[in-house]
Amino acid sequence: MGYCTFRGNLEGFVKARIAASVVLAAALMLGTTACSFFATNATLKHYDPSDGVGVTVGDVQVRNAIVLTKDDGATASLLVNFINTGERDREVLVQYSDSTGKVDRTVRLDAGETKSYGGRIGGQQLLLDNITTTPGELFPIWVQYGDETGKQMLVPVLDGSQSEYVGLLPVPTPTATPTNIPGATLTPTPSATAK
């Protein structure tokens, strides 16, 4: 075997190895990255990055909705944020079921306004009374306004035992009761008499 024959075989062998390496590299690259061509990216899927859930109805966004209740599940506080991204004021219907039937609450949002309920800032609670739920369940709440198609949220029910929810359990609204003051008497108002 001569030098030229050996050199020709060597060049053919090297070219074949290079071609095989390129094919192998392409196959590996396609095999390890092909899922990004055919599968939906997880970053494109909507999810709620918190304990709560949310929906968008028209111009109104409802974010991080959570129901906090004590063990009896009869009264709860709805922790929620309403965001009006539109240029018009909105009357948002919040509907849920209690022991007697459907209950409607209305949240008024000015254009561009954000309202929060149940948190430490502002301290305003949206109480759900006479309900039947327990921590660990999902509580259905319907949100809608105007002619927009409403959406139902299945809101997680928590018991407030986590540190971030301490102090946010429902606080019933006190009812005014008449108080008797000792020693005080009512004096009748004098009236004019006809002559």
VENTAVEN-V396570 format. One record per pair of residues at least 24 apart in sequence whose C-alpha atoms are under 10 Angstrom apart, sorted by the first residue. I is the first residue (numbers start at 1). J is the second residue. Records with the same first field share a line. If there is no record, write none. Layout:
I: J / J
This chain:
51: 155 / 156 / 157 / 158
52: 79 / 80 / 154 / 155 / 156 / 157 / 158
53: 80 / 153 / 154 / 155 / 156
54: 80 / 81 / 82 / 151 / 152 / 153 / 154 / 155
55: 82 / 142 / 143 / 150 / 151 / 152 / 153
56: 82 / 83 / 84 / 143 / 144 / 150 / 151
57: 84 / 92 / 143 / 144 / 145 / 148 / 149 / 150 / 151
58: 84 / 85 / 86 / 144 / 145 / 146 / 147 / 148 / 149 / 150
59: 83 / 84 / 85 / 86 / 87 / 88 / 89 / 90 / 111 / 112 / 145 / 148
60: 84 / 85 / 86 / 90 / 92 / 109 / 111 / 112 / 113 / 114 / 143 / 144 / 145 / 148
61: 85 / 114 / 143
62: 114 / 115 / 116 / 143 / 153
63: 116
64: 116 / 155
65: 117 / 118 / 141 / 153 / 154 / 155 / 156 / 157
66: 118 / 138 / 139 / 154 / 155 / 156 / 157 / 158
67: 118 / 126 / 127 / 128 / 133 / 134 / 135 / 137 / 138 / 139 / 155 / 156 / 157 / 158 / 159 / 160 / 169 / 170
68: 118 / 127 / 128 / 134 / 135 / 156 / 157 / 158 / 159 / 160 / 161 / 165 / 168 / 169 / 170
69: 127 / 128 / 133 / 134 / 135 / 157 / 158 / 159 / 160 / 168 / 169 / 170
70: 133 / 134 / 135 / 157 / 158 / 159 / 160 / 161 / 169 / 170
71: 133 / 134 / 135 / 158 / 159 / 160
72: 131 / 132 / 133 / 134 / 135 / 159
73: 128 / 129 / 130 / 131 / 132 / 133 / 134 / 135 / 157 / 158 / 159
74: 98 / 99 / 128 / 129 / 130 / 131 / 132 / 133 / 134
75: 127 / 128 / 129 / 130 / 131 / 132 / 133 / 169 / 170 / 171 / 172
76: 125 / 126 / 127 / 128 / 129 / 130 / 131 / 132 / 133 / 134 / 157 / 158 / 159 / 169 / 170 / 171 / 172
77: 117 / 118 / 119 / 124 / 125 / 126 / 127 / 128 / 129 / 157 / 168 / 169 / 170 / 171 / 172
78: 116 / 117 / 118 / 119 / 125 / 126 / 127 / 128 / 141 / 155 / 157 / 168 / 169 / 170
79: 116 / 117 / 118 / 119 / 124 / 125 / 126 / 127 / 165 / 168 / 169 / 170
80: 115 / 116 / 117 / 118 / 119 / 125 / 126
81: 114 / 115 / 116 / 117 / 118 / 119
82: 107 / 108 / 109 / 113 / 114 / 115 / 116 / 117
83: 109 / 110 / 111 / 112 / 113 / 114 / 115 / 116
84: 108 / 109 / 110 / 111 / 112 / 113 / 114 / 115
85: 109 / 110 / 111 / 112 / 113 / 114
86: 110 / 111 / 112 / 113
87: 111 / 112 / 113
88: 112
89: 113
90: 145 / 146
91: 144 / 145 / 146
92: 143 / 144 / 145 / 146 / 150
93: 142 / 143 / 144 / 145 / 146 / 150
94: 141 / 142 / 143 / 144 / 145 / 150 / 152
95: 140 / 141 / 142 / 143 / 144 / 152
96: 128 / 131 / 139 / 140 / 141 / 142 / 143 / 152
97: 128 / 129 / 130 / 131 / 132 / 139 / 140 / 141 / 142
98: 128 / 129 / 130 / 131 / 132 / 133
99: 129 / 130 / 131 / 132
100: 130 / 131
101: 130 / 131
103: 128 / 129
104: 142 / 143
105: 143
106: 143 / 144 / 145
107: 145
118: 165 / 167 / 168 / 169 / 170 / 171
119: 165 / 167 / 168 / 169
120: 165 / 167 / 168
123: 168
125: 168 / 169 / 170 / 171 / 172 / 173
126: 170
127: 169 / 170 / 171 / 172 / 173
128: 170 / 172
129: 170 / 172
133: 157
134: 158 / 159
135: 159 / 160
